[in-house]
Amino acid sequence: MVEIMLVDFIGVAADALLNHAAKIEAFSGGRWKVPLVVRCAVGGGYGDGGQHEQSLWGWLAHIPGLSVVAPSNPADAGGLMLAALQQDSPTIYMEHKLLAENWLNSLGAGGRKTVAYDVPEQGARGPVPKPWEPLPIGRASVLREGKDMTLVSVGVGVHRCLQAADQLQLQGISCTVIDLRSISPLDTETVCQSVAATGHLVVVDEDYQSFGLSGELAAILLEAGIALRYGRVCTQTTIPYARQMEDQVLPNTARIKAAVLKLLGR
C-alpha cells in the first residue's frame, strides 16, 4: 500500500504506475500479479488551487489494468478499501478531502480558520457495518429513486446531487441519484437501466470535463441505443485559488439544479 497524499502528485510516479504496475499482468499472460493499493486525496472547495485540488480519476481510469474507486461515505470507504486490499491488481483509492474528518481538521489549520468550506451535511460521518465486508468493485449504488431525471456522480458530487434532488423535489421534479463508487470498472448496467427509465441524465463530475467520465457515460448510453437528453456539470478549467472563483468552477448544487431545469425546459 502506497500513500501519495494528493492525487496531483501522482505524476511523479506515473511511469511506475501507468507503464509498469498496470501492464505487468497483461504482459506476463497473467503469471505475474501486482497487488498494489495507491491511496490519495482528491478534490477542492477550500482554496488550494489547481496543483492540490484536482480529481484526475478520468485520466487514471483511462489506463487498462488499473481499478479506480472513490467512496462517498464511511461505509463505502471501508468496504472499498477491503476490496482493494484483496485484489491482485493495482487499485487507485481516492478519498475526497471534504468527506474525510482528518482532512477537514488539516484544512482548517494554517491560518484558514476564517475560510468557509461547502461541506455536505452527510460527509465525514455516517453509519458503518459490523463486521466490515468488502464491497464489489465496479458496482454502483442507487441512493434515491426518481422518474424524471437521473443524476450520476462520485465522491463529494454524490452529496451535491442529493442536495439538488431534495430542492428539485419541491418543484415537482423527481430524481434518481446514482453513486458510481467505482470509475474503473464502471457499472454501466445500473446507469443504463436508470436512464432508459427517466430519459434524462446529468453527470456531475469534479474531474475535468474534456475527455473524461462525463463523455464516457454519454458514449456508453448512445452505443446502447438509449434515447436521452443529456447534460453535465464538471470542472472545465484550471482550478483557481480565490474561493469566489473556485466556487464558480467546481460543480455545486446551484449548477446541478440549473442543468436539470434546462434539460426539462423549466
N, C-alpha and C positions, 0 to 999 in steps of 0.2 A: 504494500500500500504506500502510495506516494502523495504527499501534501504539497500542492503548488501554491496555496494561499489564494491568489486571484487568477481567474482564467486568462486575464490579459497577459500574464507572464508565461503562458503555456507555449508561446512561440519559441522560447529559449530551448524547450525540449522537443520541438516539432519533428526534427529528424528522427530521433529515437522512437518517438511515439507513432508518427504517421507513416514513416518509411520502414520501420522495423517491427515494433510490437504489433501493429495492426496487420502485418503481412506474413509474419513467420509461419503461422498455422497453414495458410494457403500455399506458401512456397514449399513447405515440407510435406505437403499432402496429408496434413492432419497429424503427423508424427510428433511435432513439437508444439507445445502449448505456451501461452503467455498469461498466467493467472495474475493479472495486474489491475489494481484499482487506483485511479488518479482522482483525488478529491480536490475540488477547487470551488471558491466562492464566485458568484456572478451577480450582475445586476446593479442598477443605480437607484437614484432617488434620494441622495444625501450630499451631493456636491463634490464628488471626487473626480469628475471629468472622464473623458474618453479613453484614458490609459489605465483606469482602475474600475470602470463600471460596465464593461461590455458583457454580453452573454455568450456569443460565439458558438452556441450549440449547433447551429446550422452548418458552420464550417467543419466542425468535428464530426458530425453525423454524416457528412459528405464522403468520409473515408470508409471504404469497406473494411470490415474486421473490427471496428470499434462499436461498442454499445455506449449510448449516451442517455443518462437519466437525470431528471430534475424534479425532486419531490416538492409538493406544495404544503405539506402538513407533517406534524411529528410522526404520526403512524406510518405514513408512506416513507418518510425519511429513514426510519429504522428498517422497514421491510425491504426497501430497495437496496439499502446498504448490505443487508444479509445476503440478498440475492447476488449482488455484485461480488461479494467475497467468495461465494460458492462457484462462480463462473470460472472456466478455464481460459477465458479470453479477456482482453483488456476492456475495462469499463471506465468511462469518464463520469464521475459522480459530481453533480453541480448543485450547490445549495445557494439559494438566493439570500443575500445578506439581510434583507428586510424581514426574512422569515426565520432568522436564527438569533436567539437571545444573546449568545456570546458576541455575535457581530454587532447587534444593536448597542450593547454596552460599550464596545470598542469605538463605534462610530460616534457615540456621544462624548468621547474624550477629546483631548487636544484642542480645547477652545471652541468646540462646536455646540456647546450647550444651548445656544440661542437659535440653532437651526432646527426647524420643524421637519420631521420626516412623515411621509404619507404611508404609514404602516397599516396594513389591513387589520381589522378587528381580530380575525382568527389567523394570527400569524405564527409567532414563535411557540405558542402554547396550544395544546389540544389533547384529546384522549389518545392513549396508546394501548395496544393489546397486551394481554398477559396469557400465555407467553408470546414473545415475538416470533413471527414466522416470516420467511422470505416471501416477497411479492413477485409474481411473474413479471419479468422484464419484457415490455412490449405489449402490455395490456392497459388500456386507458380506463378511467373511472368516470361514470356519468353521475355527476353530483346533483343535478337538477334536471327534471323533465319538463319540456315545453313543446308547444305545437307550432309556433310562429317563426322561430329563429334558433339556429344552432350557434353557440359561442364555443370556440375551441381555444385552449391556451395551455400554458405550462408555467410552473413556478408561481411567482407573485401575480402574474397575469390572471391566474385562475380566480384569485380573490377579487381582482378588479372586475372580472366578468360576473361574479356572484353579486357584487355591489350594484353593477349596472342592471342585472336581471331583476333585482329587488325593486329598483327605481322604475324600470320599464313596466313591471307588473302593475304599477299604479296607473299606467297609461293604457292598460288593457293588452299589453304585449307579453306573450308567454315565451320564455327562452329555455332551451336546453343548454346546460353548461357541462362541457367535457374537459376533464383534466387528463392530458395525454400521459403524464408521468414519465414516459419514455419517448425520446425523439428518434432514437435508433436502437432497436427496431421500432417501427411506427405501427400503431393499432389502426390500420386503415378500415377494417371491418366495422368497428364501432362508429367511426366518423361517417362512413358511407351510409350506414343504416339510419343515422340521425338525420343527415342532410337529405336523404331520399324522402324522409317523412315531412321535414319542415320546408324544404325547397329553398332555404336561405342559410348562408354561412358567413360568419365574421370570424376571422382568425386574429387573435391578439397575441403578438409576439414581440418581446422586448429585445430580441435579436434584430439585426439589420433586415430591412425589407428585401433588398435586392438579392436574388439567387438563394433564398433561404427557405425556412419551414413553411411560410405562408404560400409561396409559389408552388412548393412541392405538393401541399394538400390540394390546391386548386387543380394541378395536373392529374393527381390521382383520381379525383372526382370526375373530371372530364373523361379520362380514359375508361372509367367505369360506366360511362353513359348516363350519368346522373344530371338531370336538368336542375340548375340552381341559379340564384342571384348571389353574388359573391362580393365581399368586402374584406379589408384587412386594416388592422391598426398596429403599426410596427414602429421601430426606431429607424428613421430614414437618413440620418446623417451623424457625423461625429458628435458625441455627447458633450455638451458644453459644461464648464464649471459652474457658471452662475445658476443658482437654484431656480430663478424665474424662467430662464431659458431652458433649463433641463426639464422642467415640468411640461414645457410645450413640445419637447422632442420625444420623451418617453410615453408609452401607452398609459392612459389613465381612464378613469371611469367616464369622464365627460366625452372623451374621444370615442370610446366604445358606444356610448348611447347615441352619439351623433351618427356613427356608421350604421347602426341598426335602423335608426329612423330614416336615414337616406335610402337604404335598401328597401324599406317598406313604403317609401313615398309619403312619409309623415312629416 
